[in-house]
Amino acid sequence: MNEAEKLAERYVAVWNETDPQRRRETIAALWAPEGIHYVGSREVQGYDALEQRVTGSHEKNVRDGGHRFEVSAVHALQDTVMVDWSMVPGTGDAVVAAGRDVFIVDANHRILIDYQFIVG
């Protein structure tokens, strides 16, 4: 598994993470301290804001919704990684939602900018 694939797997796993402490640690490992996440008109920056964003999505979609997130495809070019993902029921494979994240990463493969697009 190459660095882009590892990053994608860790990224999707953080949205599924049930343990708040592990979620917090994974966010700090995934994003650079000044990392920014954009989705729709929303912009969050820094570990505290990222933790709130990820936790809110987790609670809505995983904890309460019974879904899980999975990686569908990964592409990388220079300092850019594109991750296609899907949200599926906890006990099935039917896609409930899908999206694409485009990351700009630093030399340590930490996310500087995360553009998230919900595509279905």
C-alpha positions as CSV (number, residue, x, y, z in Angstrom):
1,M,0.0,0.0,0.0
2,N,1.5,3.4,-1.0
3,E,1.4,6.6,1.1
4,A,-1.7,7.9,-0.7
5,E,-3.6,4.7,0.0
6,K,-2.5,4.7,3.6
7,L,-3.7,8.3,4.0
8,A,-7.0,7.5,2.4
9,E,-7.6,4.5,4.7
10,R,-6.7,6.5,7.8
11,Y,-8.8,9.4,6.7
12,V,-12.0,7.3,6.2
13,A,-11.3,5.4,9.4
14,V,-11.3,8.7,11.5
15,W,-14.9,9.3,10.4
16,N,-15.9,5.8,11.6
17,E,-13.9,6.0,14.9
18,T,-16.0,5.4,18.0
19,D,-13.4,6.3,20.6
20,P,-13.1,10.1,21.1
21,Q,-9.5,9.9,22.3
22,R,-8.4,7.8,19.3
23,R,-10.4,10.1,17.0
24,R,-8.6,13.2,18.5
25,E,-5.2,11.5,18.1
26,T,-5.9,10.4,14.5
27,I,-7.0,13.9,13.5
28,A,-3.7,15.3,14.9
29,A,-1.8,12.6,12.9
30,L,-3.8,13.2,9.6
31,W,-3.9,17.0,9.4
32,A,-1.1,19.6,9.8
33,P,-1.8,21.9,12.8
34,E,-3.0,24.6,10.5
35,G,-5.0,22.1,8.3
36,I,-8.2,23.3,6.7
37,H,-11.3,21.3,5.8
38,Y,-13.8,22.7,3.3
39,V,-17.3,21.2,2.6
40,G,-20.0,23.2,0.9
41,S,-20.0,26.7,2.5
42,R,-18.4,25.4,5.7
43,E,-14.7,25.9,6.5
44,V,-13.0,24.5,9.6
45,Q,-9.4,25.0,10.6
46,G,-7.2,23.6,13.3
47,Y,-7.5,20.5,15.5
48,D,-10.4,21.6,17.7
49,A,-12.6,22.7,14.8
50,L,-11.7,19.5,12.8
51,E,-12.6,17.4,15.8
52,Q,-16.0,19.1,16.1
53,R,-16.6,18.5,12.4
54,V,-15.6,14.8,12.4
55,T,-17.4,14.1,15.6
56,G,-20.6,15.7,14.4
57,S,-20.5,13.7,11.2
58,H,-19.7,10.5,13.1
59,E,-22.6,11.0,15.6
60,K,-25.1,11.7,12.8
61,N,-24.0,9.1,10.2
62,V,-22.2,6.3,12.1
63,R,-23.5,6.3,15.7
64,D,-27.1,7.3,15.1
65,G,-27.4,6.5,11.4
66,G,-25.8,3.0,11.6
67,H,-23.6,3.7,8.5
68,R,-19.9,3.3,7.9
69,F,-17.5,5.0,5.5
70,E,-15.3,3.2,3.0
71,V,-12.7,4.1,0.5
72,S,-13.7,3.6,-3.2
73,A,-10.7,4.8,-5.1
74,V,-7.4,6.7,-4.5
75,H,-5.4,8.8,-6.9
76,A,-2.3,10.8,-6.3
77,L,-0.2,13.3,-8.2
78,Q,2.6,15.3,-6.7
79,D,1.3,16.9,-3.4
80,T,-2.4,16.1,-4.3
81,V,-4.4,13.1,-3.3
82,M,-8.0,12.4,-4.4
83,V,-10.1,10.0,-2.4
84,D,-13.4,8.7,-3.5
85,W,-15.5,7.3,-0.6
86,S,-18.9,5.9,0.0
87,M,-21.2,5.7,3.0
88,V,-22.9,2.3,3.3
89,P,-25.2,0.7,5.9
90,G,-23.5,-1.0,8.8
91,T,-24.7,-4.4,7.6
92,G,-24.8,-4.0,3.8
93,D,-23.1,-2.7,0.7
94,A,-25.8,-0.4,-0.8
95,V,-24.3,3.1,-1.2
96,V,-26.3,5.7,0.8
97,A,-24.0,8.6,0.0
98,A,-20.8,9.2,-1.9
99,G,-18.1,11.8,-2.0
100,R,-14.7,12.9,-3.1
101,D,-12.0,14.6,-1.1
102,V,-9.1,16.3,-2.7
103,F,-6.1,16.8,-0.3
104,I,-3.1,19.1,-0.6
105,V,-0.5,17.4,1.6
106,D,2.8,18.5,3.1
107,A,6.1,16.6,2.8
108,N,5.1,14.4,5.7
109,H,1.8,13.4,4.0
110,R,-0.3,15.4,6.4
111,I,-3.3,17.2,5.1
112,L,-2.9,21.0,4.6
113,I,-6.1,21.5,2.7
114,D,-9.1,19.1,2.4
115,Y,-11.7,19.9,-0.2
116,Q,-14.7,17.6,0.4
117,F,-17.4,17.2,-2.3
118,I,-20.6,15.3,-1.6
119,V,-21.5,13.7,-5.0
120,G,-24.4,11.5,-4.2
